[in-house]
Amino acid sequence: MALFLGLTACSSPDRPAGAPGADSGDVRIRYTARRVLLPEVPERGRILDRHDSVLVATRPQFLLKLPRLLDTLKLGELLGWDSTTVRQRIKDAVPAYRWGAAYPVQLSLTRAEVERVRQDSSQTVPKLTLTERPRRTYTTAAGAPLLGYMYAEAQPFLGQARRTQRGRFYRLRNGGVESYYNGLLSGHRGYQHPLVDAQGRQHGSWAKDTLFQQGQDLHLTIDAKLQTYAEKLLGNRRGYLVALDPKTGEILAYVSAPVYPASTITAPDKAGVRTELLESQDLPLLNRPAMLANPPGSVFKLVNAAVALQLEAITPASAFPCDQSLVSCVHGHRPAKNLTDGLKYSCNPYFYRVMQSLIDCVPDTLAGDTVAARHATLAQWRRYVRSFGFDAVLGVDLPREAPGFLPTPAYYDKARRTRAWTYRSIYSLSLGQGEINLTGLQMANLAAIIANRGWYYPPHLVRGIGAGGPLPRFRVKHRTLVDSVHFEALIPGMQAVMRSGTAASSSLADVGISVAGKTGTVQNDEGDDHAAFIGFAPADKPKIAVAVYLENAGFGAEAAAPCAVLVMEKYLRGSVAPKRKRWEKRIRREAGSE
């Protein structure tokens, strides 16, 4: 490969034009600028987990091309498959809409199966064609949305997506870390830029040479074993689970459910499976933690409480009655004498009053204009809440991330068709409902912020590039506008939630782990309520923060909290206590993972 640029210059035979000593008597010589591609080709880097286990690498892949007329029984005998396996493998390889017209079909084989084909001297099945080529190989089935895919190998999938009704969801090119870090994984070839004369002799360079760069390995923050465990808990449910190390922002587990094997998108013999995924009503290919923003429910009471404490609208000792004439409260409990009780019981009327104390507060400068006062106080609330990383992308190292949403005064002016709206028309903000929408990454980051008492590093999936560290922006600490003392005031209530409150059944006190958490049940007008939970452990020195969101699963305490604490215990202890094995089995059975 060479790029030729003709240049005419006055020079002596051995001196380029413009060189010292050139004069009008010099011979005119034509030089050619060349761009020479060096022969060495870089190898694409590997993707490894936080313990350096290889998750993705470029390795030889063996494909068996089948003839149109095929004896499936003999093929099964040759490869050591039963007749059901043969039929299923062919079905997985062929999209339903092309059945009967999709030959030749190619099946991916293991090395052992390849040897059986090669040693078949009698040709049990004639006209089989075996090919070998390098492709990205996934050593684990877990982590599909975060590992992603190379666009070059995903073209059949992208073509399928364009032909389906739901293709608009997947033409976003959400190719995980494979595509986000593509340039670093690929490396680049070297180029020289000589300036040569007609005899091919070099006379300097017309541009700086480009050095050869080998593809670099990516060292992920993900714990592969924890990722696999978490995926089995969610299985075929709709929802997400995100676990972070709050001290670093490193993502330990990142689950978007329903789950599917990581190799499915690029595997040559999975076109039929991809069609089913594309057409599924559950949208398994939607990267839920990064791309789907939902109301957080009662989890958001933590944010409103922190802001109210900062703005001195309440104190940790503030008491409000459970007045159900304001808003219903599904939890039967004693009156909340302070903030800890309010969180413990997740009392809706309590937090109605907390938010009202923020919005209906009239600044001295606006004492005569309640409309302007509400606009000012809502804008002030929003400014403090946005400092938690809401209504903006956190900057995770994935190709696409949704910002979520927080309403503005102007939004309500338009939605209510009047500037004279009152707190009663926006009180759903106090319960994390209505117009508030957060992504799974933002929910997990909220848990990390509280665990850190007010600061966070942006969540990220890559902790090391080659021999170096993460991207520089992941080492920048962000602080909220709320002082740490006010986050400290939330911790007793979050511990009470797990000890004797709404999520008492999910306590880990029996193994000596104090969990701080908050449940949420998100009202859903289109079906069963959604279940939410955020928390961290240990409460005093947090090592893991978890967010779980399960669509149409009901109460957060019953559905989301058990999944979160199982992941916490698995990470902190390496195993789950025998008394929770029953939970684990039940949850996996409900998720279709048994």
PyMOL commands that set and color helices and strands:
alter all, ss='L'
color gray80, all
select helices_A, chain A and resi 72-79+83-93+96-98+111-118+144-147+155-163+167-170+176-180+182-186+224-234+262-265+271-279+288-291+297-310+339-345+348-359+364-366+370-386+409-416+423-425+427-431+440-451+472-475+484-488+491-499+504-506+509-511+556-573+578-590
alter helices_A, ss='H'
color red, helices_A
select strands_A, chain A and resi 5-10+28-33+36-37+47-48+54-65+106-109+129-138+191-192+194-196+202-205+218-220+239-245+250-257+455-456+462-465+478-479+516-522+530-537+544-550
alter strands_A, ss='S'
color yellow, strands_A
deselect
rebuild
show_as cartoon
